[in-house]
Amino acid sequence: MEKTEFGAMIIAAGDFKALWPILDKPAIGYLLKTILECGLNGVSVVLEQEDASLREYLKAFPSVTQITHSSPKYNEWRERFLNMLIIEGVMPFLRAETVRAFMRGHIDSGADCSFLGNKPHALAVASTKLAERGGDSLDLSDLASSLTTARLKTQTVALDDREAPLILNRTDLAGAAVRMRDAIILQWMEKNVTVMDPHAVWIGPDVKLESGVSLMPGAQIWGNSFIGEGCIIGPYCILRNAVLGREVNLISNVIVEDSQFGDYAKAGPFAYIRENSVLKERSFAGKFVEIKKTTVGIGSKVPHLSYMGDAFLGEDVNIGAGSVTCNYDGANKHQTKIGNRCFVGSDTMMVAPVTLGDDSVTAAGSTITTDVPPGALAVGRARQKNLEGWALKNKKQAEKQQKVTLEG
């Protein structure tokens, strides 16, 4: 088999720290991203058979080969390349530029092996030399020592300590998270994102922000979120896998999970936008509103104190305060469909499955159990009955009873 130029082997066997989260990504994820950016001819991770969680995580990297140290595949991988880059698994701050320069320097020097840092954090080794000298250890220090003892031509390349901080315990992990947070926020501020207090905002490593975004103190943005140009993310908003169009305004204390906002949409304060929801252009979800698996049409409003679950709202709908789509019958979820320009009166209960036709209206306090035709008024409440004098009579009786009690 013809050998290719440079392969990489990341040593993570039995290293539980590889999956320690830095922000919302495992530590090894940062290193994998860096190595995959370096244009290598192949990348592998060495792990143990029992490293089930790590194996599951690595499925997100289909181009990365999983190798068990004790399997024949381990030696086959080492012998596949002219040169092998061997790296420890917990190096989240290692830069792609550093790795590329290290590989170029190794080839240009003519060395049999190159060490990155005085305590080797990475080795660049001619694979034939590695195999001939029995370089079978998973410990880089042991491997470096054995290769040096074998009188191979070696060189050591300096590594900035900022690229290889030790992460040995939870205190180190917390420090790494803060440092990563600071680096990410600086990166976005350099790209015209306004962060009012950089020490009070958290942005995940896979988040994308457009120019002109403003982030207020307490904001957190995680996962694969995308925030469009000119958006305002108010205080204490938490977003995960949220997609926001242009100039969306999240006033404060808004939670958005796996959902989308169209241009100029608005939410908050204290709104909860749950999974698979879409707020289209210029729509609004206001105070103490929860929306789940629901589409809110263009220009539609759910201003306050309402729950819209498993629903579809057309354009220019107004939902009165305290309204609920009663989507669950105890066994299954059902959908409510609200047509264009509907006016849903306050405290309306819509018992799904039910459809409100275009331009229909529900009277406040109604329970809607059947479909409402377009343009109709639906009144679903008990007829009011006034008992004349009842309140005054009961008040006088209560006062009389109180007087008897006190005198007794």
PyMOL commands that set and color helices and strands:
alter all, ss='L'
color gray80, all
select helices_A, chain A and resi 16-19+27-36+52-58+72-78+96-109+127-132+140-149+161-163+170-189+198-200+390-407
alter helices_A, ss='H'
color red, helices_A
select strands_A, chain A and resi 4-11+21-22+25-26+42-47+64-68+81-88+113-116+122-126+154-157+194-195+202-203+208-209+214-215+220-222+226-227+232-233+238-240+243-244+249-250+255-257+260-261+266-267+272-273+278-279+284-287+290-292+295-296+301-304+307-309+311-313+318-319+324-326+336-338+343-344+349-351+354-356+361-362+367-368+377-378
alter strands_A, ss='S'
color yellow, strands_A
deselect
rebuild
show_as cartoon
